[in-house]
Amino acid sequence: MVLKDLSYSEAAVLAIQREMEADPRVVVLGEDVGRGGIFGQYKGLQLAFGDERVIDTPISEAAIMGAGVGMALAGLRPVVEMRVVDFALCGMDELVNQAAKNRFMFGGQGRVPLVARMPGGIWDASAAQHSQSLEAWFAHLPGLVVVSPSTPQDNYGLLRAALACGDPVVYIEHKTLWGLRGEVDEDIAVPLGKARRVREGNALTLVSWSRQMQACAAACDALAAEGIAVDLIDLRTLWPWDRETVLASCARTGRLLVVHEAVQVAGFGAEIAASAAEATGCRVARLGAPRIPVGYAPVLEAQSRVGAEAIAAAARKLLG
């Protein structure tokens, strides 16, 4: 076991590097990838592998996604860079109507093994068009895998797993996690569809993903000081999500709180809460952002954030 201290973005670079070294079919395409990407998530890759495998594209998300789908159908394994999830909306037709459906419409004769990287979530002081959390959109679509890592280790392992899975993956890294540092062990395989238990407890089950895990961990610390032991689960993959781990925890604790940065209305937390209530009869609660665009001014942006205090208060209410 060799541990490396890497940032979230450095872990992603290493994951792609390893896959490109192992498989000449892996290519990268998108805006700014040649200079390393706007978050440094491709740093040094064009220098190492050349501009025929790390391909700078025109500013057209529809063209980038369409080219990626075509490459995948032709036998390549493209990493399709959308810069941020907000910009990916310009390439939705290719993703929704082509990538997600090809395997099903043609009886498995065509596969679309692409990874569409779409950094999501609130981007500090970036306002409504650059701060969206749209993971529920993609989880709703049959044919797509949806991943949202919260740590450097998981960003390394899940990105490699996404490139190996053979189906289209929407890969949502949080826009403000790139500098987060942590230990990365290259020997640890992180499978798709398997959650990570962050801490154990019997008072209630708390489920979240991506950057929101940080606020949940802080809330768990506050609750622990009050003698409340929380079973904290990082979902990691939204589709397929780890029903076995989550439902087993809910059956044990009898209570579930699902927290996400996305707008609470029709968020993916509703799917988890409903599934847990149906399967175990546990008490459920959801906590997400209000149904408002993210504001630019700090005081407005704060209204869309779900902080540790709000999470701890929701947990206490559920226990009451």
C-alpha positions in Angstrom: 0.0 0.0 0.0 1.4 3.4 -1.1 -0.5 6.4 0.1 -0.3 9.7 -1.7 -1.4 13.1 -0.4 -3.4 14.5 -3.3 -6.0 17.1 -3.9 -9.4 16.2 -5.3 -8.3 17.5 -8.7 -4.9 15.8 -8.6 -6.6 12.5 -7.8 -8.7 12.9 -10.9 -5.7 13.6 -13.0 -4.0 10.5 -11.7 -7.1 8.4 -12.4 -7.3 9.5 -16.0 -3.5 9.1 -16.4 -3.7 5.5 -15.2 -6.6 4.7 -17.5 -4.9 6.3 -20.5 -1.7 4.4 -19.8 -3.6 1.1 -19.6 -6.0 1.6 -22.6 -5.2 3.5 -25.8 -8.9 3.9 -26.4 -9.3 6.4 -23.6 -9.4 10.0 -24.9 -10.3 13.3 -23.5 -12.2 16.1 -25.3 -13.5 19.5 -24.3 -12.8 23.1 -23.8 -9.6 24.1 -22.1 -8.5 20.5 -21.5 -5.1 21.1 -23.2 -4.2 23.7 -20.6 -5.3 21.4 -17.8 -9.0 22.4 -17.5 -10.4 25.3 -15.5 -9.9 23.4 -12.2 -6.6 21.7 -13.1 -8.4 18.3 -13.5 -6.4 17.5 -16.7 -3.1 19.1 -15.7 -0.2 17.7 -17.7 -2.2 15.1 -19.6 -1.9 16.7 -23.1 1.9 17.0 -22.6 2.0 13.4 -21.7 -0.3 11.9 -24.3 -0.5 14.5 -27.1 -3.3 16.5 -28.6 -4.7 13.5 -30.5 -5.8 12.0 -27.2 -6.4 15.2 -25.1 -8.4 17.2 -27.6 -9.2 20.9 -27.3 -12.6 21.6 -28.9 -14.6 24.6 -30.1 -17.0 26.3 -27.6 -20.0 24.1 -28.4 -21.3 21.7 -25.7 -23.7 20.1 -28.2 -20.8 19.4 -30.6 -18.5 18.1 -27.7 -21.2 15.8 -26.4 -22.2 14.6 -29.9 -18.6 13.9 -30.8 -18.1 12.0 -27.6 -21.2 9.8 -28.3 -19.9 9.1 -31.8 -16.4 8.2 -30.5 -17.9 5.9 -27.9 -20.1 4.1 -30.5 -17.0 3.8 -32.7 -15.1 1.9 -29.9 -13.3 4.7 -28.0 -13.8 5.4 -24.3 -14.0 9.2 -24.2 -13.9 11.5 -21.2 -16.3 14.4 -22.2 -15.6 17.6 -20.4 -18.6 20.0 -19.9 -16.7 22.5 -17.7 -19.7 22.8 -15.3 -23.1 21.1 -15.2 -24.8 24.4 -16.0 -23.1 24.5 -19.4 -24.0 20.8 -20.1 -27.6 21.8 -20.7 -26.5 22.9 -24.2 -25.6 19.2 -24.9 -28.6 17.5 -23.3 -30.1 16.2 -26.5 -27.1 14.1 -27.3 -26.8 12.8 -23.8 -30.5 12.2 -23.2 -31.7 11.0 -26.5 -28.5 9.3 -27.9 -26.1 8.2 -25.2 -28.7 7.1 -22.6 -30.9 5.2 -25.0 -28.6 3.6 -27.6 -28.0 0.3 -25.8 -31.7 -0.2 -25.2 -33.0 0.9 -28.6 -30.6 -1.4 -30.5 -30.7 -4.5 -28.3 -27.2 -4.0 -26.9 -25.5 -3.8 -30.3 -24.3 -0.3 -29.6 -22.6 0.8 -26.3 -21.7 4.3 -25.3 -18.9 4.0 -22.7 -18.3 7.7 -22.1 -17.8 9.6 -18.9 -19.4 13.1 -19.0 -17.7 15.2 -16.3 -20.0 18.0 -15.2 -18.8 19.8 -12.1 -21.9 20.7 -10.1 -23.1 22.6 -7.0 -22.8 26.1 -5.6 -19.8 27.9 -6.9 -18.9 30.7 -4.5 -20.1 34.1 -5.7 -21.0 32.7 -9.2 -24.8 33.2 -9.1 -27.7 31.3 -10.5 -26.3 30.2 -13.9 -23.1 28.7 -12.4 -24.3 27.1 -9.1 -26.8 24.5 -9.9 -27.1 21.0 -8.5 -28.9 18.9 -11.2 -28.1 15.3 -10.2 -31.8 14.4 -9.9 -32.3 15.2 -13.6 -29.8 12.6 -14.6 -30.8 10.0 -12.0 -34.3 10.1 -13.5 -33.0 9.1 -16.9 -32.9 5.3 -17.7 -29.5 4.3 -19.2 -27.3 6.7 -17.3 -25.0 6.0 -14.3 -24.7 9.0 -11.9 -21.7 9.5 -9.7 -20.9 12.2 -7.2 -17.6 11.7 -5.1 -16.9 13.7 -1.9 -13.2 12.8 -1.3 -9.9 12.6 -3.2 -9.8 8.8 -2.7 -13.3 8.4 -4.1 -12.6 10.8 -7.0 -9.7 8.6 -7.9 -11.4 5.3 -7.5 -14.8 6.2 -8.9 -13.4 7.9 -12.0 -11.5 4.8 -12.8 -14.6 2.7 -12.2 -16.7 5.0 -14.4 -14.3 4.6 -17.3 -14.4 0.9 -16.9 -18.1 0.4 -16.6 -19.1 0.4 -20.3 -22.2 2.6 -20.1 -22.6 6.4 -20.1 -21.7 8.0 -16.8 -22.6 11.4 -15.6 -19.8 12.3 -13.3 -20.5 15.2 -11.0 -17.6 16.6 -9.1 -18.3 19.6 -6.8 -17.0 22.9 -8.1 -15.5 23.8 -4.7 -13.9 20.5 -3.7 -10.9 20.7 -6.1 -8.5 21.8 -3.5 -9.6 19.4 -0.8 -6.6 17.2 0.1 -6.5 13.6 1.4 -4.8 10.3 1.3 -5.2 8.3 -1.9 -4.3 4.6 -2.1 -4.2 3.5 -5.7 -4.8 -0.1 -4.7 -8.2 0.6 -3.3 -11.0 -0.1 -5.9 -14.1 1.9 -5.4 -17.0 0.1 -7.1 -20.0 1.9 -8.6 -23.2 1.5 -6.6 -21.6 1.0 -3.2 -22.0 3.6 -0.4 -19.4 4.5 2.2 -20.2 4.4 5.9 -18.5 7.5 7.3 -19.4 6.9 11.0 -21.6 4.5 12.9 -24.5 5.1 15.2 -27.9 3.9 16.2 -29.9 7.1 16.8 -30.7 7.8 13.1 -29.4 7.3 9.6 -28.1 10.4 7.8 -27.5 10.0 4.0 -25.8 12.6 1.7 -23.2 13.0 -1.0 -20.6 15.3 -2.5 -19.7 18.5 -0.7 -22.7 18.3 1.6 -20.9 15.5 3.4 -18.7 18.1 5.0 -21.7 19.8 6.6 -23.2 16.5 7.6 -19.9 15.5 9.3 -19.9 18.7 11.3 -23.5 18.2 12.3 -22.7 14.7 13.5 -19.9 16.1 15.6 -22.3 18.5 17.3 -24.9 15.8 17.8 -22.3 13.4 19.2 -21.5 16.0 21.9 -25.1 15.7 22.9 -24.9 11.9 23.1 -26.6 11.3 19.7 -24.8 8.8 17.6 -25.5 9.1 13.9 -25.0 6.5 11.2 -23.6 8.7 8.4 -23.6 7.3 4.9 -21.9 8.8 1.8 -24.0 7.6 -1.1 -21.2 8.2 -3.7 -23.2 6.8 -6.6 -26.7 8.1 -7.1 -27.6 5.6 -9.7 -27.4 2.8 -9.0 -27.6 3.8 -5.4 -26.8 1.4 -2.5 -30.2 0.4 -1.4 -28.9 -2.5 0.7 -26.6 -0.4 2.9 -29.1 2.4 3.3 -32.1 0.3 4.0 -30.3 -1.9 6.5 -29.3 1.2 8.4 -32.8 2.6 8.3 -34.2 -0.7 9.6 -31.8 -0.6 12.5 -32.2 3.1 13.5 -35.8 3.5 12.6 -35.2 7.1 11.3 -33.8 8.6 8.1 -32.6 12.1 7.3 -31.5 12.7 3.7 -29.6 15.9 3.1 -28.5 17.4 -0.2 -27.3 20.8 -1.6 -29.8 20.6 -4.5 -33.3 22.2 -4.2 -35.4 20.0 -1.9 -38.4 19.9 -4.2 -38.2 16.8 -6.4 -34.6 16.2 -5.3 -33.0 12.8 -5.3 -33.5 12.7 -1.5 -37.2 12.1 -2.1 -36.4 8.8 -3.9 -34.3 7.6 -1.0 -36.8 8.7 1.6 -39.8 7.1 -0.2 -37.8 3.8 -0.8 -36.8 3.6 2.9 -40.3 4.3 4.1 -41.8 1.7 1.8 -39.2 -0.9 2.7 -38.7 -0.4 6.4 -41.5 1.8 7.7 -38.9 4.2 9.2 -39.6 7.8 9.9 -38.2 10.0 7.2 -37.2 13.6 6.6 -35.6 15.5 3.8 -33.4 18.6 3.9 -32.4 20.5 0.8 -32.2 24.0 -0.6 -35.3 26.2 -1.0 -36.8 26.4 -4.5 -35.0 29.6 -5.5 -32.1 30.5 -7.8 -28.8 30.8 -6.1 -28.1 34.5 -5.5 -24.9 36.3 -6.3 -24.6 38.4 -3.1 -23.3 36.5 -0.2 -26.4 37.1 1.9 -28.5 35.7 -0.9 -26.2 32.8 -1.7 -26.4 31.8 2.0 -30.1 31.3 1.7 -29.4 28.4 -0.7 -26.9 26.7 1.5 -27.7 23.8 3.9 -25.4 24.2 6.8 -24.4 22.0 9.8 -26.7 23.9 12.2 -29.7 23.3 10.0 -28.8 19.6 9.6 -28.4 19.1 13.4 -31.7 20.8 14.0 -33.5 18.6 11.5 -31.9 15.5 13.1 -33.1 16.7 16.6 -36.6 17.2 15.2 -36.7 13.8 13.7 -35.7 12.3 17.1 -38.3 14.3 19.0 
